[in-house]
Amino acid sequence: MIGTRLGDYEILHALKSGGMGDVLLARRRGVAGFEQVCAIKTVRAELAATEVARAMFLDEARLLARLTHPGIAQIIDFGELGGTAFMVMEYVPGMSFRTLGERRPPPAVLCQAMAAACRGLHAAHELRDLVSGQLCGVVHRDISPDNLMLGYDARVKVLDFGIALVRGRQAPVTEFGTLKGKPPYMSPEQIKNQPIDRRSDVFSMAVVLWELATGRHLFSGDSIYAVAKAIEEQPIVPPSTIAGPLPDGLDDVVLAALARDPDRRLATAAAMAEVLERIAGAATKLSLEAWAERALAGERDHHRRWLARVLDGGGGGGGAAIGRPSGVATAVDAAAAATGAAAATGAGRIPTGIDTRGETVLATGERTAPAGPSTVGEPEPWPRRLSAGVIELPVMLGPRDDWFTDVDELFAQPWTVTPQSNRIGLRLRGNRGLARAITRELPSEGMVAGAVQVPPDGQPVLFLADHPVTGGYPVIAVLHSSALDKAGQLAPDQVVRFVRASGSTPQ
């Protein structure tokens, strides 16, 4: 695709690929030497063909077209060509707030960055209907460190309104019993699938601030149920009890925004921003801009050199050999991440009750008839082996293959199915575990059948029919849907080898 055109846009480089689509670096040229570099978000063809996915994508574009605040990633254009729907966004290179937290900036600088993010979020909350003047009721629903960005020029952006709640939105982005967003950053009312408003986003912002201030995760667990329990019941300590001395007032604003009762919570993102700005002003004279100019100089200069090479090679396919600079994010990266795949496939679904449609429901206190005698038969044997020798399983890399030092190790060696395997997943054992390049903790993400997840020991787990809906270890690849039935018939001690599948992941 490098060197080709998408409407008026020349494709220069592939920035990111994810479950929902791709993010591409592009250039638009015009008369008198006009030139604009931008980022293009596309939707995978198999998703674009579905009415729901297309409606969600179009709704996001419509919403972004009305959100013109400098703290929100801006849309430039929207179009369809040859069955490909695409959204053109401003190109803002920088880093996510998750990466920012790893840089450990001074707390007062963090306060300034979070205040700027709150200003952008408040602008979205305040969006009004052009005709009636009524609030549109925007709720982002997916605030996390990955959807907040600091540009190398110190501009702060709120990203990815793909699952935002908006009055009158056409796409059915909410289903009964379905969670939308990242569970560790949800408010108590959101995790319980109750009605939410802007105060839910304020709670999520406070979780991000608590984590940036402490360098730790606030709510975690080995399942979505454990995370939900932590959000509802875990004692929330002031961040200073973990991080040590912090600017005066920071503990208070964090705890006020983390109130579990929305009526007792800090009411607006603007109010949170005002307090954080006062705290930062009293604590330091170092501005966010000055800190970024000094602390991010290396990354900024490296990106400029990289971009110059890409622009010089654009148009003739030369950009294809130019790798992306390490650590660079853009204002649309999050939209192509695996969380998008989770939203598209319904990952994050939790049971909220029993479906009694068409069934007889017992009245309260009514007793059932005693059950008749039953017989327990012999246990079913493990399915017979598919064949002797090595079984090949085609996979697509991603969404977290960049977390590993050498993804080729996945394909370079055979893997043996261990006796610990079951309908949830196949535990595999190889001679060499898959080494991590990124060792930080990964918040729980949506899971799909066929996901190849890698625990800390480096020995992968291939999830099958009864897979969990979320997981906290990186997924290096996803099994091609055509091989799921074959994988479900594998027995202990059988040997498999992963091979690269062609095309996009059909999940």
Secondary structure as UniProt FT lines:
FT   TURN            2..3
FT   STRAND          5..6
FT   TURN            7..8
FT   STRAND          9..17
FT   STRAND          22..29
FT   HELIX           31..33
FT   STRAND          35..42
FT   HELIX           45..48
FT   HELIX           51..66
FT   TURN            70..71
FT   STRAND          75..81
FT   TURN            82..83
FT   STRAND          84..90
FT   STRAND          94..96
FT   HELIX           97..102
FT   HELIX           107..125
FT   TURN            130..132
FT   HELIX           145..147
FT   STRAND          148..151
FT   TURN            152..153
FT   STRAND          156..158
FT   TURN            162..163
FT   TURN            167..168
FT   TURN            176..177
FT   HELIX           183..185
FT   HELIX           188..191
FT   TURN            192..193
FT   HELIX           198..214
FT   HELIX           224..233
FT   HELIX           240..243
FT   TURN            248..249
FT   HELIX           250..257
FT   HELIX           262..264
FT   HELIX           269..283
FT   HELIX           288..295
FT   HELIX           297..313
FT   TURN            314..317
FT   HELIX           318..321
FT   TURN            326..327
FT   TURN            331..332
FT   HELIX           333..336
FT   HELIX           338..345
FT   TURN            346..348
FT   TURN            357..358
FT   TURN            364..365
FT   STRAND          390..397
FT   HELIX           401..403
FT   HELIX           408..412
FT   STRAND          415..417
FT   TURN            419..420
FT   STRAND          425..429
FT   STRAND          445..446
FT   TURN            449..450
FT   STRAND          451..453
FT   TURN            456..457
FT   STRAND          461..463
FT   TURN            465..466
FT   STRAND          470..471
FT   STRAND          475..479
FT   HELIX           481..483
FT   HELIX           484..488
FT   TURN            492..493
FT   STRAND          495..500
//
